[in-house]
Amino acid sequence: MPTDEESFPNTVVYSHYRLERISRLLTTTIASTLPVVSMVVLFVVNNTLRRLGLVGFFTALFSLTLGLLTSGTPIEIFSATAA
């Protein structure tokens, strides 16, 4: 029986472990930089109404990122977002 490399000579095969590791690294980086970026943006914006809107936007973005890029349960995502 031919292997994948013999059947598809121009195909690159990636290990599941490597893809999972890259995914976790990307997820961790995004989730840890979003709160910092939001603080910098809130520092720069002077209008209170815009600040409140940006707080809601960044909170939703943080929650969405955790929901899409992690395997956390809804209660874990809610807890992380609330913290």
N, C-alpha and C positions, 0 to 999 in steps of 0.2 A: 504494500500500500504506500503510495507516495506521500511525503510530508508536505506541509504547506509551502515550504521553500522550493520544493521540486515542482509543485503544481502551478505556483505563481512566482516565477523567477524575479519579477520586479516589485514584489511586495515586501514591505518592511514589517516585521513582527515585533511588537512591543510587549514587554512583560506586564502582567496585571499589577504586580508589585510596584513597578516604576511609575505607572500611570496613577495609581492610588497615592503614591508618595507626592507626586507633583500636584495632584489635586488637593491634597491636604495642605501642602505648602501654600498654594494659591489661596485657598480658603482662609487659612490662618492670617496671611498677609492682608487680605481684604478686610476681614473682620476686625483686625487690630488697628488698621489705619483709618477706618471710617470714623470712629469716635474722635481721633486726633484731628482729622480734616474738618469735621463738623465744628470743633472748638475754634479752629483757626478762622473758619468762615464766619462763625458767630462773633468773633472778636472784631473782624473787619466791618461787618454790617452794623450800621448805627440805628436803623429804623426798627423799633420794637415789634411792630406788626410783621415785618419781614423776618425778624429773628424767630418769632413764634412759628411762622410758616416753615422756616428752615429746620427748626427743631422737629416738627412733625415729619418733614421730608426725610431728614437723616435717620430718624427713628424707624420709619417705614422701610427705608433702604437697608438699614442694618438688619432688621427682622427678615426682610425678603432675601437678603444675601445668606443669612443663616439657614433659612428655610430651603433655599435652592441648592446650596453648596455643602450642606452637612446632612447627617442622618439623625439629627436631634429630634426628639419628640416635641410636640407642640408646647408642653409645659417647660421644657428646657429652653426652647427658643424664647418663650414669653419671659422666663426668668432672666435670661441673658439680656433681653431688650429692656426690661424694667430696671435692671441693675445699671 
